Amino acid sequence: MRTGLMTAGVMVVVLYTQPIMAQITPELVRERTELEWTLKAEKMREHLLPLMRRHEIDLWIIMSRENAPDPVLELFGGHGITGWYGHRNAYLFYDAGSGSALETTAVGTHLSDHLAPFYEIRTLYGEEGLKPHLREYLVERDPARIAINQSRTISMADGLTAELKDYLLDAMPAGYAERLTTAEPLVVDYASTHTPAEDKVQREASLATYALLQRAMSNEVITPGRTSLMDVHYWITAEWKRRGYEFNFPASLDLQRRGVGSLDDSADPVVEPGDLLHVDFGVRSSGIVTDQQKMAYVLRAGEATPPAGLTHAFDQSTRAAAIIVEEMQVGRTGIEIKRSAESRATAEGIDLLVYSHVQGYWVHDAGMWAIHDWPERYGDHARITLKEGDWVSLEFAVTAPVSEWDDQAVTIMREEDLKVTAADGGEYLSGPQAELWLIR
């Protein structure tokens, strides 16, 4: 996957013209929405029960309230397309024992029948409230180990509010509080497990993102001396909406300029010849996200190529990417990957900063982050291990002086979508960017 890069870049345009150029229509929205629920329901039926057994969890309880939905419910039907999250709902995943299938139950209000692929039992309550139903459910099944969404590290495994925890404890029979445990390791492993159908959507979304950013960082969108960074931002925003993608995160842009330094999109500078441009953006397609960063150079009058110093800095970033991928060995922690990659880069004269992370249904997903080991900021993310099949945002920066800019330091910020493989570290899902893109 890391050979024939320019050929791969052409293939993005040629082979993926239809999905990339698709226009937003009711039919397209229906197709992508139904695909999302199918992907998530099939994944749940295939993978959740084995993972619950791996972590010795008998029952996983997800509690949720209107206007404060638990984030992990996105993986289990959400509000059900045309329903809603309900006033106070419980979503229950129970292991009935060897030989039994996963038992899934939703108890609450506003439970749409669109949730049927996720919950075979759907119980609506009225004036009596949720509590008696929860107590009866627990007494009948008597689960020994109950997972709840309370986590110091994983935000999407921390959706249980203080009030809902009090409510749950009050609904439980005596002695049940001692059976509670965090769902964090289950959420990490579940988020890291991807089906072939999910892989296909991720790859197509990555290719579409790459192609969209190629257009954004080109003369199709940018006219030097006239186009500002926010003009590019709004073009990207309009384009992903026009193509029928969902909101992931807003495109951010900045530029570096000789003698000036860095200017970001809050200053909204007009792009000028000689500028080094940077964009950070990703789409969401059928719930699955991408996360990419690209660099482009605006040629000055008489230039056919960027200054040699900028080309050298980008080449160093390409070497740095190879080092990081080589260090992404299954079973290693994020901090191990970060430290070893940065150490190797330093030995080769490359000033490298690594801040890669897993991605999936969230751009900063549950799992390994190759980041600083700062527990007060990142919890234990840096100490979570890399898993085979993880989708990773290969995110990093290389800083180097540019002689043509009076030795001014420039930073090449890169991010590529990657799938982790045990054999060779990783497989690029699109690209990767092989050289600075040029704007004339």
N, C-alpha and C positions, 0 to 999 in steps of 0.2 A: 504493500500500500504506500510505501514511501519512495517508490520509483516512478519515473514518468510523470512528474508532478505537473508539468505544463500541459501534457496530454490530458491528465485528469481534469485540469481547469477547463479545457475546451469541452470535455465530455459533460460537465455540469450544464453547460448551455445547450448542447445538442440533445442529450438524452433526456433531460428533465424539463424540456420546454413546456409540456402540458401542465404538470402540477405546479411549476413555478409561475406560469403565466395565467393560471386559473383565475377567473373573475368571480367576485362575490355574488352568489345567487342563493335563493332559498334552498335549492337542491344541494348546493355545496355545503351550506351550513348544516343541513340535515345529515348529509353523508359524514361530515367530520364529527358531529355530535354523537351520532349513533355508533360510529367507529370508536370514539372515546369510551363510551359505556361498555361496548363489547370487549375492548381491550382490558378494561379494569375488572369486569366481571369474570372473564376467562382466567385472568391472573389470580384473582382471589380463589376461585374454585380449584385451581391447580396447585397453588403455592402456599396459601395461608396456613392450612392445617399442618403440613409437614414442618413449617417454621415454628408454629406454636408448640409442636411436640419437641422440636430441637431445644426450645427454650423452656420446656416443662411448664407451659401455661395452659391451664384448663379452660379459662374463660377470659376473654378480653372485652372489657366494657368501655365503650366510647359514649360519653355524655355530652350533650350539646344543647344550646339554647338559641332562640331567635335573636338575630343580630350579633351573636357571639359564637358562630359555629366552630366546632373543633376542626382545625385545618386538615387533619388526616382523613376526615370524611370525604375529601375530594377523591380519595382512592376507592371509596366504597359507595358510589352512587350519588354523593352530594345531596342536593335537594330533590333529585329525581327529575330533572329537565323541566317539568311544569309544576312541580310541587314547591314546598318550602321547608325550611329547617325545623319548624315546629317550635312550640313554646318551651317545652322541656322534654327532650327526647333521649332515649337510651338505645344504643346499637350494640347488639350482643353477639359474640362469636364464640361458640362453645364446642369443645372437643368431647364428644360423648363416649370416646374410648375406641379401642382397637376394633377395626371392622366397620366403624361408623363413619359417615361423611360429616363434614363440617356443618354444624347447625347454626343458622344465621337468623336472628330475630331483630326486628325494630319495633319499639314501643314508644308511642308518642302521638303528636298531632300532625296534620298536614302531610300524611304519608302517601305520596303518589304511588299508583300502581306501576309507574315507570321503575320503581325500586325493586320490582319482582325478581330481576336477575340476580340481585344481591341478597335479598332477604325473603326466604320462603315463608316466614311467619311475620305478619305485619299486624300489630295490635293497636287500635286507636283507643284512647281513654277520654273521659269527659270530666265531670265534676270531681270524681274520686281522685284524679291526678295520677301521676306516674308511680308514686311510692308503693302502693299495694301490689302493683304488677311486678315491680322489681323484687320485692320481698318474696312473693310467691315463686317467681322464677328461680331465685337463689335457693330457697328451701327445697324445691323439687329437684334441683341438680346437684346441690352441695359441692361446688367446685373447690378443690384444695388450694389452687394458686390462681389468683385473679390479677390480671394486668390492667393498669390504668394509665392514662396519658399524663404523666408527671415526670419531667426530665429537666436536668440542669443544662444539658448540652444541646439536645435536639429540639428545636422549636416546634416542629410539627408533631412531636411526641409529648408536648407540654400543653395540650389544649384544655385540660380539666381545670375549670375555674375554681376559685376558693369556695364560692357558694355551692357549686355543683358537687364538689367533694364533700362538703358538709351534708348536703342533701343525700348523697349516696351512702355515707356512713350512717345517717339516720334511718335509711331504708333497710340497711343490712341487719340480719339477725346478730345476736350477741356473739362476740368472738371472731366475727368475719374480718374486722379491720386488720388483724394479724396476717390474713391471707393475701393482702394487697402487695403488689410489686410493680415496679416501673415497666412500661411497655417499650422503653427505649431500645434495648437490643433487638426486639422483634421488629420495630419500625425500621431500624437500620438495615437489617437483613432483608426485609420485605421490599424496601425502597431499592436495594441493590440487586434484586432479582428481576430480570427482564425476560419477557417472552419473545420468541422470534417475530411475532406481529408488532410488538412494541419497538424492537430493533429496526424494523422496516420503516416505521413512522419517524423514528429518531433520525435515521439516515436521510430520508427525504426532506425532513425539516432542516437538517444541517445543510444539505445541498442548496435548498431554497434560500437560506440565510446568506450563504456564501455568495450566491448569484445576486441577491438584492444589494449586498454591501459593495460588490464589484461595480454595480451601476451607480450607487450613491457616491462612491469615490472615483467618479469619472466625469468627463466633460458633458455627459448626458445631463448631469445635475449641477455641476460646478462650472461657473464661468469666472475665472480669476479676475479680481478687481471689482466684482459685482455681487457674487454669492457670499452670504455670511454662513457661519456655522449653524445658526438656528434655522436658516433656510434649508440646510441639509437635514437637520433634525425633523422638520415638519414634512419634508419630502418622504423620509423614511416612515414616519408615522402614517401619512396618507397611503403609502404603498402597502404596508402590511395590513392595513384595514381593507384596502381595495382588493387584496389577494385573499381575504377571508381568514386571516390568522387572528389568534386571540392575543390579548395583552399579556406580555411577559414582564418586561421592564422598559422604561423609556430609553431611546437611543441617546447616548452622551457623546459629545465630540470635544476635541481640543486640538490646538496646533502649537508647534514650536517654530520660532522664527529667529533668524540670526540677529544677535544684538538685543533681542527683546526677552527671550526665554519662552515660557509657556503661557498661553491664553486659552481659557476654557469657554464653553458655550454660554456661560452666564454673562461674559463680556461681549458676546456675539460679534467677534471680529469678522471683517470681510476677508475672505481668502485671497492671498496675494501670491504672485510668483515667488518661488523660493521657500514657501511654507512646507513644513512636514506635518501632515494631518493624521489624526488618530480617531477611530470610531469604535464604540463598544455597544453591541446590540445583539438581541436574540429574539426569535419568534416563539410562539406557542402554537402547536398544531395537535388537535385532538388531545389536549392536556399536556403534551410532552414538549419540553422547552429546549432551546439551544442557547449558546452563549459564546459569542465570537468577538475578537478585536482585530482590526485591520489597520494598516499604515499605508499612506500614499504621499507622494511628493509632487509638488507643483513646479514644473519646469520653468526656469527663467528664460528670457529671450536668448536665443543662441545655444541653449542646452539641448542635448539629445538624450542625456542620461543624468541621473542625480550626481552630486559631488561624490568623489570616491570615498570620503569619510562616512557619508550616510550609507552608501552601499556596504562598506565594511561593517558598520554597526548592525545593519540588517543581517548580513552574513553571520555575524556573531550570534544573533538571535536564532538563526536557523540551526547553528551548531548547539546552542543551548537547549533548543527543543529536543534534539536528538539525545542529549545527555539526560534530560528529565525523563523521557520515555524509557530509556535504558534502565533508569533507577526505579521506574514504576513496576516493581515486582510484587506479585500477589502475596499478601501476608505481611507486608511491611507497613509501618505506621506512616501517617502523613509527615510527621516531623523527621522521621528517618529519611524519607524520600527527599524532602526539602534540604536537609543538611548535607546529604551525600551529593546531591546534584549541584548545590552551590559550591561545595568544596572542590569538586571536579572542575567546575567552570573557572573558579579562581586559579587553579593550577594551570589552566590554559589561557589565562590572561583575560577572562571574560567576567565583567561585573554583573552578576546575575542575582535577581530577586525572584523567588518562586512563591506563588500564592494560588496554586491550583486547588480544585475542589470537585467533588462529585456533583452531577446534575441529573435531572430526570423529570419528575413532575413539578419540581421546584428548581429554580436556577442555582441556589445554594442548598443542595439536597442533604438528606440524612446520610451520614457516612464519613468517609475519609476526606479531610482537608489537609493539603500539604501547606501548612500555614505556621506562623509563629505559635509556640506553645505558651500561650497567654490565657490561663484558665479563667481569669476574670472577664475576658472578652469573648473567648471562643469555647469555653468549657473544655471538654475532652476531645474535641474534633481532631486535634493534631495527633491524638494517640489512638484513633480508630484505624483499623487496618484496611488496606486496599483489597477488594474482592474481584475475582474473575468475573467479567461481564459488566463491571461498573462502567457507567458513562461518566467521563471526566472532562471538565473544562481545563485544558492544558493552559493555564494562565501564568504569565511570567513577564518580567521586564529585564532588558539589558541596557545598561548605560555606558556610553563611550564618548570620548572627545572627538570633535570633527575639526580637522586642521583647516578646512576651507571656511569654517565659521570661527576662526581665531581660537581654536581649541575649546569652543563652547561645548559643554556636555549636552548630549541629546539622549533621550530615553526611547527605546523601541519597545512598545507595549504590544504583546501578542496574546492571542487566545484562540485555541482551536478545539473543536469537538472531537473527542477520542473515545473509543471503546477499548477497555482493558482486556488483554488476552494473556494467558499464562505463557504462551510460546514466545512472544516477542515484545511484551510490554504493552503495546497498544496499536490500534488500527485507526487511522484518521477517517472520520465519517464524511469529510469534505476537504477540499484543498490538499495540504495546507498551503497558505500563502508562501510562494517561493521567492518573491522579490518585491520590492516596493512597487505599488501600482502608480502609474504616471498620469498626471493631469497636465494638459498643455494649455 
